[in-house]
Amino acid sequence: GEQMPVILPPVEETPGLSLTQLLTIIWAAVGTGLFLAFELRHLINRRRYRFSLPLPEGISVPQGLRVRMLDGLSTPLSYGIFRPTVLIPIHCTQQPEQLQHILLHEQAHIRNWDLPRKHLFLLTACIHWFNPMVWLMVVLAFEDMEVRCDAVAVRKLGAQQKKAYART
């Protein structure tokens, strides 16, 4: 007849983490570390930007565009999502044509919402830090933003100023 069920001894769980748990911890630690590094750099820069100065009187700026200058800045930039501000190196204020080109380019960044987009791309890179294609996407997206802003500035300046813009 009848067969007796086989009773196996209980399986002892091995102490420690499973491979999945270990990889999840590594993924979260690296992603968090990258995010904190990006935020720390952002906060350090924001602190530095507080020392920026208003533009001298008589410099024409597009209406509604906040522009300040900062000594030691190597290249113009835009910062701030809710109150976007263009920061320019002090020496750029002495060259009106170059300043106009810079302001058109930076204004295009602000109008295209490039600042929040950059934050979103960097957050995506923090989440998918292990995927080289995501890093490539970030680099190419940043380059595309720059090319688009150049195109907008050149279109507003006109064909006769293309060469001058290319030199800025």
C-alpha positions in Angstrom: 0.0 0.0 0.0 -0.1 3.3 1.3 3.2 5.4 1.1 4.3 7.5 4.0 5.1 11.1 3.1 8.7 11.9 3.3 9.5 14.5 5.9 12.6 16.5 5.2 14.5 18.3 7.9 14.0 22.1 7.9 16.5 24.0 5.7 18.6 26.3 7.6 18.8 29.8 6.1 22.3 31.0 5.6 23.1 34.2 7.5 23.9 37.3 5.4 22.5 38.9 2.3 21.4 37.4 -0.9 23.0 38.5 -4.1 19.9 40.5 -5.0 19.9 42.3 -1.7 23.7 43.0 -2.0 23.3 44.4 -5.5 20.3 46.5 -4.5 22.3 48.0 -1.6 25.2 48.8 -4.0 22.9 50.3 -6.6 21.2 52.5 -3.9 24.5 53.5 -2.3 26.2 54.5 -5.6 23.0 56.3 -6.8 22.7 58.2 -3.6 26.4 59.1 -3.6 26.1 60.5 -7.1 23.0 62.5 -6.2 24.7 63.9 -3.1 27.8 64.8 -5.1 25.8 66.6 -7.7 23.8 68.4 -5.0 26.9 69.4 -3.0 28.5 70.8 -6.2 25.3 72.7 -6.9 25.1 74.1 -3.3 28.8 75.2 -3.3 28.2 76.9 -6.6 25.0 78.6 -5.4 26.9 79.9 -2.4 29.6 81.3 -4.7 27.0 82.9 -6.9 25.8 85.0 -3.9 28.9 87.2 -4.4 27.7 88.2 -7.9 27.2 91.9 -8.6 24.6 93.7 -10.6 25.6 94.9 -14.1 27.0 98.5 -14.4 24.5 101.2 -15.4 23.9 101.6 -19.1 24.3 98.0 -20.1 21.2 96.9 -22.1 19.6 93.6 -21.0 16.5 92.0 -22.5 13.4 92.8 -20.5 12.7 90.3 -17.7 16.1 88.7 -17.8 18.1 88.8 -14.6 21.8 89.2 -15.3 24.6 89.5 -12.8 28.4 89.4 -13.1 30.9 87.4 -11.1 34.6 87.7 -10.9 36.6 84.5 -11.5 33.8 82.9 -13.6 35.3 81.2 -16.7 32.2 81.0 -18.8 28.6 82.4 -18.8 25.9 80.3 -17.2 22.3 80.3 -16.1 21.1 79.0 -12.8 17.9 78.9 -10.8 14.7 77.2 -11.8 12.2 79.5 -10.1 14.1 82.7 -10.5 16.5 82.1 -13.4 19.6 84.3 -13.5 22.3 84.7 -16.0 25.8 85.0 -14.6 28.5 86.4 -16.8 32.3 86.9 -16.3 33.1 90.5 -15.4 35.3 90.9 -18.5 32.2 90.2 -20.8 30.6 93.5 -19.8 33.3 95.4 -21.6 32.4 93.9 -25.0 28.8 94.8 -25.9 28.5 92.6 -29.0 29.8 89.6 -27.2 27.5 90.3 -24.2 24.5 90.5 -26.6 25.4 87.0 -28.0 25.9 85.6 -24.5 22.5 86.9 -23.3 20.6 85.6 -26.4 22.2 82.1 -25.8 21.5 82.1 -22.1 18.0 83.5 -22.6 17.3 80.5 -24.9 18.3 78.1 -22.1 15.9 79.8 -19.8 13.0 79.9 -22.3 13.5 76.2 -23.2 13.5 75.1 -19.6 17.0 73.6 -19.9 17.8 74.1 -16.2 15.0 71.8 -14.9 15.7 69.4 -17.8 19.4 69.2 -16.7 18.3 68.3 -13.2 16.0 65.6 -14.5 18.8 64.2 -16.7 21.2 64.1 -13.8 18.6 62.4 -11.6 18.0 59.8 -14.3 21.8 59.2 -14.4 21.8 58.8 -10.6 19.1 56.1 -10.8 20.6 54.4 -13.9 24.3 55.0 -13.0 25.2 51.5 -14.1 24.0 52.0 -17.7 26.6 53.6 -20.0 23.9 54.4 -22.5 22.2 56.7 -19.9 25.4 58.6 -19.4 25.8 58.9 -23.2 22.2 60.2 -23.3 23.0 62.8 -20.7 26.1 64.0 -22.5 24.3 64.1 -25.9 21.3 65.9 -24.4 23.5 68.6 -22.9 25.2 69.0 -26.2 21.9 69.2 -28.0 20.7 71.9 -25.6 23.8 74.0 -26.4 23.4 73.5 -30.2 19.7 74.5 -30.0 20.6 77.6 -28.0 23.3 78.6 -30.5 20.7 78.1 -33.3 18.2 80.3 -31.5 20.8 83.0 -30.9 22.0 83.0 -34.5 18.5 83.1 -35.9 17.7 86.2 -33.7 21.0 87.9 -34.7 20.7 87.2 -38.4 23.1 85.8 -41.0 25.4 88.8 -41.0 26.4 88.1 -37.4 27.0 84.3 -37.6 30.8 84.7 -37.7 30.9 87.1 -34.8 28.7 84.8 -32.8 30.9 81.8 -33.5 33.8 83.7 -32.0 32.1 84.2 -28.7 
